[in-house]
Amino acid sequence: MQSAYTVGHADRATNSGFLAVSGVFSVEMSLLRLAFHSSAAAMYWGTIWYDFHHIDLGPAIGWDAYGGKLRFLTFIDLVLQALYYTVCVVYDASNLAKVNQKRRFAMRSFRDHMFSVFVFPVGAFVVLMFWAIYAVDRELIFPQFLDDLFPAWANHVMHTVILPVNLVEMCLDYHAHPKSRWSGLKHIFIFSFGYQAWTLWVYYKTSSWIYPIFNVLNGWQKVAFMQGACVGITILYFVGELLQQKVMRAKKDLQETTSGAPKRNLPKGLSKKKL
């Protein structure tokens, strides 16, 4: 019969071994995140550099046009994605280097807010809206003549890759949404209406719409399209919140299963946000 001392010693040894394995796994996950974020940042910044130096769309819609390519939500989103994944690289490096915990917490809060409020909703909107319009009539969003000027790989980086990359990012780490839904929605509304104002301003200065689709819509249809776009981004904000919660619950269940711990339900009201 084993003594209490022997049993206690064995338990401590088991716990120490588990903590050691957990520590190694944590470092490996941090390195995996760093590699993923570095690759994404390099891809987006590389595409921006290539676009600026090698993709000439002419004086009407290229860099020499009023507002340059920053007139397009696609390019604004590309810059947004590049900035976000650069922030992630800095955060990952500081996490591995064990930088001051308070600074890391502030950086993580900024990163989470940026992803949940801007990066995921805007990125998903650009991908879904582009291909939806393209499927109806590509001339309304990406005229065929652009095929000779715009490389297919660059088009897919801007209009396809962004969504799956952000879904992988969502699975790799948890991104806390703002405690108050109104806080997140407020920033989404500011961004959406700000871009609409920018679109109208470009038309005012150039007498030319940024997107060909506006040339076939009448006044009320233009208003409905713009407000519908705002609603779409807002819906995608809630979709991102729902997906992130599902990923968190799935990872929690997996950890409890692999560790042999009994499954515990999340506290009631965890997913609820105060308006």
N, C-alpha and C positions, 0 to 999 in steps of 0.2 A: 504494500500500500504506500503510495507516494505521500510525502509530507506536504504540508501547506506551503512550506518554503520552496520546495522543488516545483510545485505547481505554479506558484507566484513568479518564480524565476523564469519558468518556461513561458508564461504569459508575457512577461516583460521582454523576453528575447523575441517572441513572435511579433509584438507591437513594434519593437525597434526595427526588425526586418521589414515590416510593412511600411513604416515611415521612410526607411531608406529607399525602398522600391518606389514609393510615392514621390519622393524627392527627385529621383532620377527621371521618372515619368514626367514630372512637372517641368524639368529642364528640357527634356526632349520635346515636349509640347511647345515650350517657349521658342525653341530653335525652329520648330516647324512653322510656327506663326511668323517668325522673323523671315524665314525663307519665302513663305507665301506672300507676305506683305512687300518684301523687297522686289520680288518678281512682278507683282501687280504694279507697284510704283514705277519700276523701270519700263514696263510695257506702256503705261499711260504717258509718262514723260517722253519716252521715245517716240510715241505716235504724235505727240504735240510738236516735238522738234521736227519730225519728218514732214508734218503738215505745213509748218511754217516755212521750211526751206525748200520743199520739193513739190508740193501740191499747189499749182497755180490755177485758180478757177476764173481768172480774168478780173477786170476792174469792176464788174457789176456785183459779183458775189464773193470775190476773193478778199485777200488781206487789204487791198487798196480801196475796197468799198467803204462806205460810211459805217463805222463801227467794226470793220474787219469781220473776221469769223466769229467774234464774240457777240455778233447779232444772233447767232444760232444757239438755241437751247442745247443742241447736241454738243457743241464745243464748250459751252459753259459747264455742262455736266462732265465732260472729259477732264477739264481742269479741276473740277470739284473732286472727282474720283482720284486724280493724281495727288492732290493735296491731302486727301483723307488717308491714303495708303502711305504717304510720307510721314504723316503724324503717327500712324501705326508702327512704322519702322523705328521712329524715335522712342515711342513708348516701349516697344519690345526690347530695344537696346538698354533703356534705362531700367527695365524690369530685371534683365539678366545681370546688369551691373549693380543691382541693389541700391539704386539712387534713393535719395531721401523719400520716405514713404508718403509724406504729405504732398510732395511734388508729383509723385506717381499717381496719387489719388486724383489730384486736380487734372492731370493730363488724361487719365482714363475717363473722368467725367466729361471732359471736352470731347474726347474721341467718341464716346457713346452717344452724346447729344448730336454730334455731327452726322453719325451714321444713321441713327433712328429718324432724325428730322429731315435731313437733306439727302444724304448719299443713297440710301435705299429707295425712298419714294421717288425722287427725281430720276435716279438711274433706271428704275423699273418703268417709270412713265415714258421716258425717252425710247426705250427698247420696244415696249408694247404699242405705243402710239405710232412709231415709225413703221413697224411691220404691219400694223393694222391698215394704215393708209396705203402703204406700198401694195398690199394685197388687193385693195380696191382699184387703185390706179396709181402706179408708180410716178406718173408725170405730175401728180399733185404734191409730191414730197421729195422725190429724188429722180429728176428727169433722166432719160436714157443717155443723153449726151455726156452726163457726168461719168459714165462708165469708162470713157477714154481718158478722163482727167484724174479720177479718184480710184486708187488701188482697192481691190476687193477686200484685202486683208485689213486696210485702214477703216473701211466702211463697217466691217464686222467688229473691230475693236470698239468703235464708237456706238454701234447700234445693236450688237448681239452679245458680245463677251461680257459686258458690264453686269448683266443680270445674273448669270451663273456664278461669276466671281463673287458677287455680293452674297449670294446664297451660301457659297462655301464659307465666306467670312462669317456669316451668321452661325454656321455650325461649329466653326473653330473656337469661337469665344462668345460669351454673353454680352449683349449691349443693352444696358438699362435705358428704358424710355424715360422721358421727363416725368417726375412725380405727379405733376399736374398736366392733364391732357391739354388744357388751354395754353400752357406754355409752349408745347410742341406745335399745336395748331396755329398759334399766333405767328410763329416764325415761318411756317409753311405759307400762310396767307400773305405775309410780307414778301416772301420770295416770289410767289405766284403772281400777285398783283404788280410787284415791281417789274417782273419780266414782261407782263402785258403792257405796262406803261412804256417800257423800253421798245417793245415792238411797234406801238403806236407812234412813238417819237421818231423811230427810224423811217416809218412811212411818211410822217409829216415833213421830214428833212429831205427825203429822196423821192417821194411820190411813187414808191415801189414797195410792195409787200415782201416781207422776208421769205415767206413760204408760198409756193404756187397755189396751194389750196385756197388761199384767201381771194384769189382772182376769180374763183367760180362761186363764191358765197356772196349773198346780198348782205345788207347791213345787219338785219336781225340774226341771220345765220352766223355772221362773224361774232356777234355778241354771245350767242348760244355756244359756239365752239370754244371761245375763250373761257367762259364760265364753266363749261363742261370739263375743260382741261384742269381747271382749278379743283373741281370736285373730284376728278380722277386722281390727282396727286394726293388729295386728302384721304381718299379711300385706300390708296396704297400705303399711306402712313399707318392706318389701322391694320392693314394686312401684314405689314412688317412687324407690328407689335404682336399680333396673333401668332405669326410664324416663330418669332423669337421665344415666346412663352412655350410653344409646343416643343421647340428644340431643347429648351431648358428642362422641361418635364421629362422628355425622352432620355436626356443625358443623366438626369437624377435617377430615373428608374434603372438605367443600365448600371450606374455605379452601385446602387443598392443590391442589384442582382449579382454582380461580379464579386462584391465584397461579402455576400452572404447575410447582409443585414436585412431585417424585416422591412418590407415596403411601408413607407409612411406617406399619407396624403399631405399635400401642401396645405398650409393653413387657409381657412376660408377667407376670401377677400384679397388674396395675394395678387391676383391679376386685375383687380379693380383699381381704377384711377379716379382720383377726385377731380372734378371739373373746376 
